Amino acid sequence: MEQESRDRLIGRATELFSERGFYLVGVEEIIGASDELRIAMHRHFPRKEDLVHAVLEKRSDDILADIAQRLQEIPDPAGKIKGIFDWYGDWFRTPGFAGCLFERALSEFGVEAEGISDVAIRYRSTLEKQMADMLRTLVPAKNAVRLATTYTMLLHGASTAAHAHGDPEAAHHAWQSAKVLLDEASRH
């Protein structure tokens, strides 16, 4: 019951934060009229920042697990990298897509809010490392990390384009650029 209440709070907060941002959503709105959620909020998340941290941790875990599951079926490294871009493309097409929570957290809280920014930065670093590991089998090692960093920038730029301009093809366009960079890096 207690874990269920905690999960409900995180789920509700994730929806609201995704729709409207972190600062515009108050704790009272997340709790609603539920005494059960009010008690759970104070027990699990003494401060709103603690809830934001938990939301970002869960979102990171969920995304990385979802991507990993999708990539299991893809045998080759280049296909796996394209699979990451495809995952983002599918996400951009989901009803209610409202941009990246990690980018929003960094924008609203800044890097000074360590407990929050650490999760956002760790998500991005984990994704970069996974892509760099895949790229090491395709390009010289010196290019793998640089290319993975560039790919992460392309994905986050695509996320912004998908959100700000309603461009459901943003991930596909990012992949087209990524492919050109991959071809170039594999020749050097």
DRENDOMAR-347039 format. One record per residue (C-alpha): residue number from 0; residue in one letter; y, x, z. Coordinates in nm, 4 decimals, always signed. Each point is the difference from the previous one (the first is absolute). Layout:
BEGIN
{pos = NUM | code = A | north = Y | east = X | up = Z}
...
END
This chain:
BEGIN
{pos = 0 | code = M | north = +0.0000 | east = +0.0000 | up = +0.0000}
{pos = 1 | code = E | north = +0.2406 | east = +0.2776 | up = +0.0927}
{pos = 2 | code = Q | north = -0.0784 | east = +0.1998 | up = -0.3164}
{pos = 3 | code = E | north = +0.0309 | east = -0.3199 | up = -0.2028}
{pos = 4 | code = S | north = +0.3500 | east = -0.0636 | up = +0.1388}
{pos = 5 | code = R | north = +0.0996 | east = +0.3588 | up = -0.0733}
{pos = 6 | code = D | north = -0.1305 | east = -0.0308 | up = -0.3565}
{pos = 7 | code = R | north = +0.1846 | east = -0.3303 | up = -0.0478}
{pos = 8 | code = L | north = +0.3248 | east = +0.1622 | up = +0.1134}
{pos = 9 | code = I | north = -0.0482 | east = +0.2909 | up = -0.2389}
{pos = 10 | code = G | north = -0.0875 | east = -0.2369 | up = -0.2850}
{pos = 11 | code = R | north = +0.2996 | east = -0.2246 | up = +0.0596}
{pos = 12 | code = A | north = +0.2345 | east = +0.2961 | up = +0.0420}
{pos = 13 | code = T | north = -0.1332 | east = +0.1594 | up = -0.3201}
{pos = 14 | code = E | north = +0.0768 | east = -0.3160 | up = -0.1978}
{pos = 15 | code = L | north = +0.3504 | east = -0.0338 | up = +0.1415}
{pos = 16 | code = F | north = +0.0874 | east = +0.3698 | up = -0.0230}
{pos = 17 | code = S | north = -0.1231 | east = +0.0065 | up = -0.3609}
{pos = 18 | code = E | north = +0.2069 | east = -0.3040 | up = -0.0929}
{pos = 19 | code = R | north = +0.3246 | east = +0.0846 | up = +0.1764}
{pos = 20 | code = G | north = -0.0046 | east = +0.3486 | up = +0.1445}
{pos = 21 | code = F | north = -0.0350 | east = +0.1347 | up = +0.3508}
{pos = 22 | code = Y | north = +0.3500 | east = -0.0519 | up = +0.1369}
{pos = 23 | code = L | north = +0.0480 | east = -0.3572 | up = -0.1184}
{pos = 24 | code = V | north = -0.3170 | east = -0.1226 | up = +0.1711}
{pos = 25 | code = G | north = +0.0239 | east = -0.0528 | up = +0.3745}
{pos = 26 | code = V | north = -0.2789 | east = -0.0005 | up = +0.2551}
{pos = 27 | code = E | north = +0.0595 | east = -0.3690 | up = +0.0764}
{pos = 28 | code = E | north = -0.0626 | east = -0.0873 | up = -0.3638}
{pos = 29 | code = I | north = -0.3253 | east = +0.1961 | up = -0.0003}
{pos = 30 | code = I | north = -0.1210 | east = -0.1662 | up = +0.3189}
{pos = 31 | code = G | north = +0.1114 | east = -0.3491 | up = -0.0949}
{pos = 32 | code = A | north = -0.0760 | east = -0.2689 | up = +0.2571}
{pos = 33 | code = S | north = -0.3309 | east = +0.1526 | up = +0.1082}
{pos = 34 | code = D | north = -0.0249 | east = +0.0965 | up = +0.3676}
{pos = 35 | code = E | north = -0.3210 | east = +0.1840 | up = -0.0844}
{pos = 36 | code = L | north = +0.1814 | east = +0.2223 | up = -0.2502}
{pos = 37 | code = R | north = +0.2910 | east = +0.0523 | up = +0.2406}
{pos = 38 | code = I | north = -0.2413 | east = +0.1333 | up = +0.2631}
{pos = 39 | code = A | north = -0.1832 | east = +0.2123 | up = -0.2579}
{pos = 40 | code = M | north = +0.3275 | east = +0.1404 | up = -0.1303}
{pos = 41 | code = H | north = +0.1075 | east = +0.1203 | up = +0.3419}
{pos = 42 | code = R | north = -0.3457 | east = +0.1345 | up = +0.0783}
{pos = 43 | code = H | north = -0.0602 | east = +0.1896 | up = -0.3254}
{pos = 44 | code = F | north = +0.3493 | east = +0.0725 | up = -0.1295}
{pos = 45 | code = P | north = +0.2597 | east = +0.0504 | up = +0.2736}
{pos = 46 | code = R | north = +0.2601 | east = +0.0828 | up = -0.2674}
{pos = 47 | code = K | north = +0.0474 | east = -0.1299 | up = -0.3526}
{pos = 48 | code = E | north = -0.0378 | east = +0.3602 | up = -0.1231}
{pos = 49 | code = D | north = -0.3533 | east = +0.0035 | up = +0.1440}
{pos = 50 | code = L | north = -0.0839 | east = -0.3039 | up = -0.2126}
{pos = 51 | code = V | north = +0.1581 | east = +0.1580 | up = -0.3092}
{pos = 52 | code = H | north = -0.2113 | east = +0.3116 | up = +0.0598}
{pos = 53 | code = A | north = -0.3180 | east = -0.2103 | up = +0.0299}
{pos = 54 | code = V | north = +0.0867 | east = -0.1949 | up = -0.3166}
{pos = 55 | code = L | north = +0.0499 | east = +0.3219 | up = -0.1968}
{pos = 56 | code = E | north = -0.3196 | east = +0.1573 | up = +0.1381}
{pos = 57 | code = K | north = -0.2040 | east = -0.3040 | up = -0.1006}
{pos = 58 | code = R | north = +0.1637 | east = -0.0200 | up = -0.3419}
{pos = 59 | code = S | north = -0.0714 | east = +0.3686 | up = -0.0620}
{pos = 60 | code = D | north = -0.3633 | east = -0.0351 | up = +0.1088}
{pos = 61 | code = D | north = -0.0471 | east = -0.3129 | up = -0.2124}
{pos = 62 | code = I | north = +0.1542 | east = +0.1473 | up = -0.3154}
{pos = 63 | code = L | north = -0.1834 | east = +0.3316 | up = +0.0226}
{pos = 64 | code = A | north = -0.3323 | east = -0.1765 | up = +0.0662}
{pos = 65 | code = D | north = +0.0580 | east = -0.2398 | up = -0.2888}
{pos = 66 | code = I | north = +0.0833 | east = +0.2842 | up = -0.2375}
{pos = 67 | code = A | north = -0.3029 | east = +0.2015 | up = +0.1189}
{pos = 68 | code = Q | north = -0.2278 | east = -0.2965 | up = -0.0586}
{pos = 69 | code = R | north = +0.1346 | east = -0.0467 | up = -0.3523}
{pos = 70 | code = L | north = -0.0405 | east = +0.3695 | up = -0.0825}
{pos = 71 | code = Q | north = -0.3670 | east = +0.0080 | up = +0.1073}
{pos = 72 | code = E | north = -0.0986 | east = -0.1595 | up = -0.3299}
{pos = 73 | code = I | north = +0.1917 | east = +0.2515 | up = -0.2128}
{pos = 74 | code = P | north = -0.1924 | east = +0.3208 | up = -0.0759}
{pos = 75 | code = D | north = +0.2642 | east = +0.2342 | up = -0.1432}
{pos = 76 | code = P | north = +0.3118 | east = +0.1396 | up = +0.1727}
{pos = 77 | code = A | north = +0.2440 | east = -0.1064 | up = -0.2746}
{pos = 78 | code = G | north = -0.1436 | east = -0.3511 | up = +0.0156}
{pos = 79 | code = K | north = +0.0407 | east = +0.0002 | up = +0.3778}
{pos = 80 | code = I | north = +0.3663 | east = +0.0953 | up = -0.0289}
{pos = 81 | code = K | north = +0.0527 | east = -0.2730 | up = -0.2579}
{pos = 82 | code = G | north = -0.1820 | east = -0.2299 | up = +0.2450}
{pos = 83 | code = I | north = +0.2707 | east = +0.0686 | up = +0.2582}
{pos = 84 | code = F | north = +0.2695 | east = -0.0965 | up = -0.2507}
{pos = 85 | code = D | north = -0.2050 | east = -0.3092 | up = -0.0913}
{pos = 86 | code = W | north = -0.0274 | east = -0.0954 | up = +0.3690}
{pos = 87 | code = Y | north = +0.3785 | east = +0.0149 | up = +0.0256}
{pos = 88 | code = G | north = +0.0320 | east = -0.2083 | up = -0.3163}
{pos = 89 | code = D | north = -0.2261 | east = -0.2685 | up = +0.1456}
{pos = 90 | code = W | north = +0.2030 | east = +0.0064 | up = +0.3212}
{pos = 91 | code = F | north = +0.3251 | east = -0.0425 | up = -0.1938}
{pos = 92 | code = R | north = -0.1457 | east = -0.3150 | up = -0.1574}
{pos = 93 | code = T | north = -0.0980 | east = -0.1657 | up = +0.3287}
{pos = 94 | code = P | north = +0.1950 | east = -0.3137 | up = +0.0887}
{pos = 95 | code = G | north = +0.2737 | east = +0.0841 | up = +0.2458}
{pos = 96 | code = F | north = +0.0085 | east = +0.3731 | up = -0.0798}
{pos = 97 | code = A | north = +0.3124 | east = +0.1220 | up = +0.1793}
{pos = 98 | code = G | north = -0.0080 | east = +0.3766 | up = -0.0375}
{pos = 99 | code = C | north = -0.1416 | east = +0.2803 | up = +0.2088}
{pos = 100 | code = L | north = +0.0124 | east = -0.0374 | up = +0.3791}
{pos = 101 | code = F | north = -0.0078 | east = +0.3784 | up = +0.0446}
{pos = 102 | code = E | north = +0.3041 | east = +0.0557 | up = -0.2194}
{pos = 103 | code = R | north = +0.1719 | east = -0.2915 | up = +0.1726}
{pos = 104 | code = A | north = -0.0755 | east = +0.1514 | up = +0.3419}
{pos = 105 | code = L | north = +0.1438 | east = +0.3359 | up = -0.1024}
{pos = 106 | code = S | north = +0.3054 | east = -0.1724 | up = -0.1438}
{pos = 107 | code = E | north = +0.0672 | east = -0.2236 | up = +0.3004}
{pos = 108 | code = F | north = -0.0967 | east = +0.2347 | up = +0.2845}
{pos = 109 | code = G | north = +0.0502 | east = +0.3431 | up = -0.1578}
{pos = 110 | code = V | north = -0.2061 | east = +0.3072 | up = +0.0699}
{pos = 111 | code = E | north = +0.1526 | east = +0.0242 | up = +0.3482}
{pos = 112 | code = A | north = -0.2192 | east = -0.2883 | up = +0.1227}
{pos = 113 | code = E | north = -0.2983 | east = +0.2288 | up = +0.0391}
{pos = 114 | code = G | north = -0.2630 | east = -0.2522 | up = +0.1073}
{pos = 115 | code = I | north = +0.0789 | east = -0.2108 | up = -0.3044}
{pos = 116 | code = S | north = +0.0904 | east = +0.2592 | up = -0.2615}
{pos = 117 | code = D | north = -0.3074 | east = +0.2074 | up = +0.0882}
{pos = 118 | code = V | north = -0.2301 | east = -0.2806 | up = -0.1151}
{pos = 119 | code = A | north = +0.1910 | east = -0.0487 | up = -0.3253}
{pos = 120 | code = I | north = +0.0052 | east = +0.3723 | up = -0.0738}
{pos = 121 | code = R | north = -0.3676 | east = +0.0403 | up = +0.0950}
{pos = 122 | code = Y | north = -0.0988 | east = -0.2793 | up = -0.2418}
{pos = 123 | code = R | north = +0.1833 | east = +0.1706 | up = -0.2845}
{pos = 124 | code = S | north = -0.1425 | east = +0.3428 | up = +0.0943}
{pos = 125 | code = T | north = -0.3546 | east = -0.1359 | up = +0.0160}
{pos = 126 | code = L | north = +0.0316 | east = -0.1560 | up = -0.3440}
{pos = 127 | code = E | north = +0.1473 | east = +0.3245 | up = -0.1358}
{pos = 128 | code = K | north = -0.2803 | east = +0.2087 | up = +0.1501}
{pos = 129 | code = Q | north = -0.2672 | east = -0.2274 | up = -0.1445}
{pos = 130 | code = M | north = +0.1556 | east = +0.0248 | up = -0.3456}
{pos = 131 | code = A | north = +0.0425 | east = +0.3784 | up = +0.0310}
{pos = 132 | code = D | north = -0.3704 | east = +0.0325 | up = +0.0865}
{pos = 133 | code = M | north = -0.0912 | east = -0.2011 | up = -0.3118}
{pos = 134 | code = L | north = +0.2446 | east = +0.1936 | up = -0.2159}
{pos = 135 | code = R | north = -0.1420 | east = +0.3389 | up = +0.1048}
{pos = 136 | code = T | north = -0.3019 | east = -0.0759 | up = -0.2184}
{pos = 137 | code = L | north = +0.2245 | east = -0.0756 | up = -0.2996}
{pos = 138 | code = V | north = +0.2869 | east = +0.2489 | up = +0.0106}
{pos = 139 | code = P | north = +0.0606 | east = +0.3498 | up = +0.1344}
{pos = 140 | code = A | north = +0.0293 | east = -0.0086 | up = +0.3799}
{pos = 141 | code = K | north = +0.3662 | east = +0.1065 | up = -0.0105}
{pos = 142 | code = N | north = +0.0832 | east = -0.3191 | up = -0.1905}
{pos = 143 | code = A | north = -0.2102 | east = -0.2463 | up = +0.2019}
{pos = 144 | code = V | north = +0.2285 | east = -0.0377 | up = +0.3028}
{pos = 145 | code = R | north = +0.3182 | east = -0.0135 | up = -0.2082}
{pos = 146 | code = L | north = -0.1534 | east = -0.2597 | up = -0.2287}
{pos = 147 | code = A | north = -0.1270 | east = -0.2085 | up = +0.2945}
{pos = 148 | code = T | north = +0.3501 | east = +0.0015 | up = +0.1494}
{pos = 149 | code = T | north = +0.1427 | east = -0.1118 | up = -0.3337}
{pos = 150 | code = Y | north = -0.2621 | east = -0.2748 | up = -0.0277}
{pos = 151 | code = T | north = +0.0930 | east = -0.1280 | up = +0.3444}
{pos = 152 | code = M | north = +0.3646 | east = -0.0115 | up = -0.1060}
{pos = 153 | code = L | north = -0.0991 | east = -0.1885 | up = -0.3161}
{pos = 154 | code = L | north = -0.1959 | east = -0.2539 | up = +0.2059}
{pos = 155 | code = H | north = +0.2825 | east = -0.0574 | up = +0.2450}
{pos = 156 | code = G | north = +0.2495 | east = -0.0279 | up = -0.2837}
{pos = 157 | code = A | north = -0.2316 | east = -0.2501 | up = -0.1682}
{pos = 158 | code = S | north = -0.0146 | east = -0.1969 | up = +0.3246}
{pos = 159 | code = T | north = +0.3785 | east = -0.0152 | up = +0.0088}
{pos = 160 | code = A | north = +0.0149 | east = -0.1084 | up = -0.3656}
{pos = 161 | code = A | north = -0.2658 | east = -0.2653 | up = +0.0545}
{pos = 162 | code = H | north = +0.1906 | east = -0.1382 | up = +0.2979}
{pos = 163 | code = A | north = +0.3610 | east = +0.0357 | up = -0.1132}
{pos = 164 | code = H | north = -0.0509 | east = -0.0935 | up = -0.3638}
{pos = 165 | code = G | north = -0.3127 | east = -0.2143 | up = +0.0245}
{pos = 166 | code = D | north = -0.1782 | east = +0.2391 | up = -0.2371}
{pos = 167 | code = P | north = -0.3759 | east = -0.0634 | up = +0.0359}
{pos = 168 | code = E | north = -0.0684 | east = +0.2790 | up = -0.2514}
{pos = 169 | code = A | north = +0.1783 | east = +0.2677 | up = +0.2037}
{pos = 170 | code = A | north = -0.3252 | east = +0.1676 | up = +0.1093}
{pos = 171 | code = H | north = -0.1230 | east = +0.0061 | up = -0.3605}
{pos = 172 | code = H | north = +0.3245 | east = +0.1660 | up = -0.1122}
{pos = 173 | code = A | north = -0.0295 | east = +0.2495 | up = +0.2859}
{pos = 174 | code = W | north = -0.3581 | east = +0.0779 | up = -0.1065}
{pos = 175 | code = Q | north = +0.1157 | east = +0.0654 | up = -0.3575}
{pos = 176 | code = S | north = +0.2386 | east = +0.2647 | up = +0.1350}
{pos = 177 | code = A | north = -0.2655 | east = +0.1346 | up = +0.2368}
{pos = 178 | code = K | north = -0.2435 | east = +0.0410 | up = -0.2885}
{pos = 179 | code = V | north = +0.2519 | east = +0.2064 | up = -0.1993}
{pos = 180 | code = L | north = +0.0572 | east = +0.2227 | up = +0.3035}
{pos = 181 | code = L | north = -0.3755 | east = +0.0376 | up = +0.0522}
{pos = 182 | code = D | north = -0.0529 | east = +0.1044 | up = -0.3623}
{pos = 183 | code = E | north = +0.2832 | east = +0.2519 | up = +0.0273}
{pos = 184 | code = A | north = -0.1233 | east = +0.1426 | up = +0.3336}
{pos = 185 | code = S | north = -0.3567 | east = +0.0381 | up = -0.1256}
{pos = 186 | code = R | north = +0.1204 | east = +0.2225 | up = -0.2872}
{pos = 187 | code = H | north = +0.1702 | east = +0.2485 | up = +0.2352}
END
